[in-house]
Amino acid sequence: MRGPRGRAYARPMNHIATVQQIYEDFGHGDVPAILEKLAEDVEWETPPTSGGDAGVPWLAPRTGREGVGEFFASLGALDFRRFEPRAFLEGPAQVAVVVGLEATVKASGHTFADEEIHLWTFDDDGQVSSFRHVVDTAKHIEAARSAVAA
């Protein structure tokens, strides 16, 4: 392929397909398949974030595949009523996904809905090198605190 001024550049990887597969794996509860798509030193929930700092376990920063496994374990506190990736936007090394969700905190019965942006960043090998939620942190903090108060 040729870019502006006739310079050759490598064909970009299809990162959207990788992210779509990750969401499909999530829907099937196949965490090992998700972890295979991540770099060994993946940064999960990279700053800036205030949700993890405020005690929201599913928004806490994590590093490496083991840390991401802990993230998926933390989601066990939630009962997802709706999880809907709506739009996929791709740049050379990133995919942004608009996600609508509704979840109930199992411990308290507190239900919340949010529209989030998930930002996936890829390394040169086509693996996820970082992930970040862009969320209404107030909703997530309230939901997490309702579980503590219950």
N, C-alpha and C positions, 0 to 999 in steps of 0.2 A: 504494500500500500504506500501511497505517496501523500505527504502532507503539503502544507503551504510551501510555495517556492520549489516544489518538486523533490523535497528531501524525503528519503525513505524512512519509515518508522515501522516498528513491529506491530503486528495486528494485536489489538488489545484483547485481553482475556475476557471471557463472558462472566463477569463477576455477578451480574444479576442472576444468572442461572445457579451459581453457587449459593447465593443468599436464598433464592426460592427453595432450593433443595434443603437448606438448613431449616427453613420454616416447615417444610414437609416432614423432615426428621423430627422436629419439635412436636408436631401434631401426632406423630406416632410414638412419642416418648423415647426415641432412639438417640439418647445423649452420646453414646460412643461414636455414632456416625457424625454427629456435629463436631465432636472434639477432633476427629480426623481432619477436618477442614480448617483447623486453627494452627497457627504457628506455635511452636513449643513455648515461646516466651510471650504469648499473646497478652496484651493489656486490656482488661475487661473493665468497663466503666471508668474510662480515663477522665481525669479532671477537665473542666470544672464540673463538679456535682455537689449538691448539698444533701441529697437524699441519703447517701451512705453515711455522711457525717451526722445526720439526724437520727440514725438508728434504723433505717429501712434496709433490712437484710438483702433484699433483691436489687438494691441500688449501690451496694458496697463495692468499692474498687477491689479487683482481684487480678492476679498475675498468673500466667501459665495455664496449661490445660487442667491441672488439678484444681486450681482456683475457679476456673469456669465450671468444673463439675460441682463445686460447692455452690456456685450461683444457681445451677439447675436444681440442686437439692433444696435451696432456700425457697424456690417456687412452690415446693410442697405445701407451704403455708397458705397458698391461694387456690381457690377453685375458679378456674376460668370459665365464665359464662359465654364470653365472646372474645376471640382473638382473630383479628382480620387484617392481614397485610393488604393495603388498598392501592398503593402506588409505589413504583420502584423507579428511582432516579439514579443514573449512573454517570460518574466521571471516570477519568483514567484509572484511578486507584481506589475509588470509594463508591459505595452504594448507600443511598439514603432511602429509607422505607417509611412511608406513612402507615401507622398501625392504629387501628381502633380496637379498644379492648374494654371489657367489663369483667371484673373479678370480685370474688368475695373472700375476705379473710376468714379462714375456717375457724380460728379460735374465737372470733367475736361475732361473726355473721355480718360484719360491716362490708357493704358492697360499694365499689367505686367504679367509675368509668373514666377513661382518658383517651385522648388522641395523642400518640407519641410519634417521635421520629427516632428511628434506629439508624445509627451511622456506623457502617461497616467499612473498615480500611484494610486494604490488601497489600501484601508484600510482593516482591518481584517473582516469587514462586507461586503466586496465586492463592496463598493461604491468608486467612484473616489474621492481621497483626494487631488490630485493636477494634473495640466495639464500645459504643456509648449510647445510652438512652437519653433522649431529650424529652423530658416529661414535665407535667404539672407536679412538681415535687410536693406542693402543699397537699394534694390529694393522696399521694403515696405516704407522706409522713402521717397524716391523719389516720389512714388505714392501718399503718404499722402500729401506731400508738393505741388504736382501738383494741388490737390483739393483746397488748400489754395490760390494758385496763380491764380486760374481760376476766 
